[in-house]
Amino acid sequence: MKALTLISAFLGGAIVGFGSAILFAPEKGEDIRAKICKILKKKGIQISESEVDALVAELSGTQD
């Protein structure tokens, strides 16, 4: 059970790190959102641009 917890913690940290790196990268927000859509669609996740905007707002803490 300890190995599963360690793997879960590592994967959780990797996801948060990836999200932070994408959000704080020195690129235009429009380009970042397009990259997020492209990555998710490659993984088989269908998402609209408005859903990506809401996700970015939630992750960055700037929800209206």
VOBA-1610 file (N, C-alpha, C; in pm, whole numbers, padded with zeros to 5 digits, always signed):
BEGIN
Met+00082-00119+00000Met+00000+00000+00000Met+00087+00126+00000Lys+00205+00117+00057Lys+00293+00233+00065Lys+00339+00275-00074Ala+00369+00179-00160Ala+00414+00210-00296Ala+00304+00281-00375Leu+00181+00238-00357Leu+00068+00302-00426Leu+00052+00446-00381Thr+00069+00472-00253Thr+00061+00608-00201Thr+00172+00694-00257Leu+00291+00641-00266Leu+00404+00715-00320Leu+00383+00747-00467Ile+00335+00651-00542Ile+00307+00673-00685Ile+00197+00777-00702Ser+00092+00768-00622Ser-00017+00865-00629Ser+00032+01006-00599Ala+00115+01018-00496Ala+00170+01149-00461Ala+00256+01204-00573Phe+00337+01118-00633Phe+00423+01161-00743Phe+00340+01207-00862Leu+00240+01129-00900Leu+00156+01166-01014Leu+00078+01294-00986Gly+00027+01309-00866Gly-00044+01431-00829Gly+00047+01553-00840Gly+00169+01539-00791Gly+00266+01648-00799Gly+00304+01680-00943Ala+00316+01577-01024Ala+00349+01597-01165Ala+00238+01673-01237Ile+00114+01638-01207Ile+00000+01706-01270Ile-00005+01853-01228Val+00012+01879-01100Val+00010+02017-01051Val+00128+02095-01111Gly+00244+02034-01117Gly+00360+02099-01175Gly+00341+02131-01322Phe+00285+02037-01395Phe+00258+02059-01537Phe+00160+02175-01555Gly+00054+02173-01476Gly-00045+02281-01485Gly+00014+02417-01453Ser+00096+02422-01350Ser+00161+02548-01313Ser+00257+02595-01421Ala+00333+02504-01476Ala+00429+02540-01581Ala+00356+02594-01703Ile+00246+02532-01739Ile+00169+02578-01854Ile+00109+02716-01827Leu+00053+02735-01709Leu-00013+02861-01678Leu+00084+02977-01663Phe+00203+02952-01614Phe+00297+03060-01588Phe+00404+03072-01696Ala+00390+02999-01803Ala+00486+03007-01914Ala+00474+03144-01981Pro+00583+03195-02033Pro+00579+03328-02094Pro+00524+03328-02237Glu+00405+03277-02251Glu+00338+03276-02381Glu+00202+03342-02365Lys+00144+03379-02479Lys+00012+03439-02475Lys-00089+03337-02423Gly-00187+03383-02350Gly-00291+03296-02296Gly-00366+03220-02402Glu-00387+03285-02515Glu-00458+03221-02626Glu-00380+03100-02677Asp-00248+03114-02685Asp-00164+03003-02731Asp-00164+02888-02629Ile-00159+02924-02502Ile-00160+02822-02396Ile-00291+02745-02397Arg-00402+02816-02411Arg-00533+02749-02414Arg-00543+02654-02533Ala-00489+02696-02646Ala-00490+02610-02766Ala-00407+02484-02740Lys-00293+02499-02673Lys-00210+02383-02639Lys-00284+02288-02546Ile-00353+02344-02447Ile-00429+02261-02352Ile-00535+02182-02428Cys-00610+02249-02517Cys-00712+02180-02597Cys-00650+02068-02679Lys-00539+02097-02743Lys-00472+01997-02829Lys-00428+01876-02748Ile-00366+01899-02632Ile-00319+01789-02547Ile-00436+01704-02499Leu-00543+01769-02454Leu-00658+01694-02404Leu-00726+01616-02516Lys-00735+01675-02635Lys-00797+01604-02747Lys-00715+01483-02789Lys-00582+01492-02780Lys-00496+01377-02809Lys-00523+01263-02711Lys-00559+01299-02589Lys-00587+01199-02486Lys-00731+01148-02495Gly-00808+01198-02591Gly-00945+01152-02609Gly-01047+01227-02526Ile-01008+01341-02470Ile-01098+01420-02388Ile-01152+01534-02474Gln-01282+01534-02499Gln-01344+01640-02578Gln-01377+01757-02486Ile-01325+01874-02519Ile-01344+01992-02435Ile-01357+02114-02525Ser-01445+02205-02487Ser-01463+02327-02565Ser-01370+02436-02514Glu-01355+02541-02594Glu-01267+02651-02554Glu-01319+02720-02428Ser-01452+02730-02415Ser-01507+02793-02295Ser-01480+02708-02171Glu-01479+02576-02187Glu-01446+02489-02074Glu-01299+02503-02035Val-01213+02520-02135Val-01070+02542-02106Val-01052+02675-02035Asp-01124+02778-02080Asp-01116+02908-02013Asp-01158+02897-01866Ala-01265+02821-01841Ala-01311+02802-01703Ala-01208+02724-01622Leu-01147+02623-01682Leu-01045+02544-01614Leu-00924+02629-01579Val-00879+02711-01674Val-00764+02799-01649Val-00796+02899-01539Ala-00916+02954-01542Ala-00957+03049-01438Ala-00960+02982-01301Glu-01009+02859-01297Glu-01015+02786-01170Glu-00874+02755-01117Leu-00787+02712-01205Leu-00651+02677-01163Leu-00571+02800-01122Ser-00596+02912-01187Ser-00519+03033-01155Ser-00584+03114-01042Gly-00704+03075-01001Gly-00771+03143-00890Gly-00832+03276-00930Thr-00868+03292-01058Thr-00926+03418-01104Thr-01067+03399-01155Gln-01145+03320-01086Gln-01283+03298-01127Gln-01364+03423-01102Asp-01463+03445-01189Asp-01553+03560-01171Asp-01668+03523-01081
//
